[in-house]
């Protein structure tokens, strides 16, 4: 399912859903014995972005690695620049701007067809293999789940729907709501406002080291799901819990339930 079809089919139902009262409101179903009542997820601890890079290499066999690295680097540079300059643009548009710039910088012929393929794949991502059982386990413990991501709400919902996990998440919080990309504090504040819980009771699951740092600075108990095994940024002391997969998050929540301490 692509973005256009999804939006035309679900626009009315999504609007209605946003007005509905969640069964998790005020933490009624949250695990009473745990400090962690809810988890806010970045998109990529859930969705596997590697097919994006694979498609880049398929379309540009000789320059795929260079294009993929520059494209993603420019995406984040643009989000940070636009937030710092108070000149917001939807994430989808930022991704496209970064793609055009990167291809042009490398002297690559980005045809309309290739551009559409590289943009559409952002709406056709699958979950990592360990995601579904982990989400089910967390929900069974009464932990409230939501996204808090730079990705647009349509990206989050389409990919979740494609992997049949849409109903596992109570919240789909995109930075579009506050027009400030992470690591802006106003972006992280969305979780507190939407869950209606103190930030100390909301774990944040990050994919990128910079996002883990931002969430930690904000005050979330932060778990960095470091799936690509990259180095933590040199940004001073932190209290970030780090692991290679989502089991680190599950164990972190369990440790809070058992000990009541960090």
Phi, psi and omega in degrees: 000131179260177187297317184295314180297318181299313183295323181289329182278323192250003185303313182292316182292325178294319179297320178293319181298324181295336181268350182282150178275128182287143176293349180263005187305137179064017174072024184301323183264004183289153181295116187291338184270357185251147171291332181269115180257339184209161177229130173256125185253134159294164183293323192273349164295339180263309184262136182275114182276356185300327176299336176296312179295323180296320179293321177303315181291327177293317183281332180229074188305324184272340186231013185299317181297314181295317181294316181299315181295315181293320180301309182291322177299319181287327176304309183291323177300319180292319180296318180292319180296315182294324178291316179297325182267004180054046179227076189284148174216142182305145185302320179303317180292323177297316178301316181292317176302316181294323178296312180298315179299314186293315179297317180295320180298327181267002179070032183261146179276100179268093180289165178300320180296315180295320179298317179295320178298316183289336176275321182294331184294338177295345178253013181223047179262144178259162178281155172297152186302331185271001190287308188301311179296326179292316179297319180297318179297317180295319179295322179296335177275000179083015180279130179279140186237140177203158172270146170219096196220156169291334180299147177295156180300325179295320176300313182297314184291318180298312181294323177294318179297318180299330181259008176061040176236010186304319185282353179282343183252129178283323187233143174235084186264113175255148178297348174304331183294326183248357179054047175205120180285155170299145013265033175300140180296329179294331176292312180293331180298336179305322181296317178297315183292320184281318178285339184057048179225155171298149182298333179295341181261005182241113175281145176245129179255111183257155173256319180265148179298322181295324180289322176298318178296316181297317179294321178296316177300321180294327179119006175286141164298115194247133175243122177265108177276088189274070188294333183263004174056053177259171186277144173293141179295151178273083185233022176092184182301148179207169177239030184284131173271129187239137175203167186277340182215184188285348176298332177299320177293315179300316179294323179297314178298318179297322180294326177290326179290324184280313189262333186070013181226166176284000000 
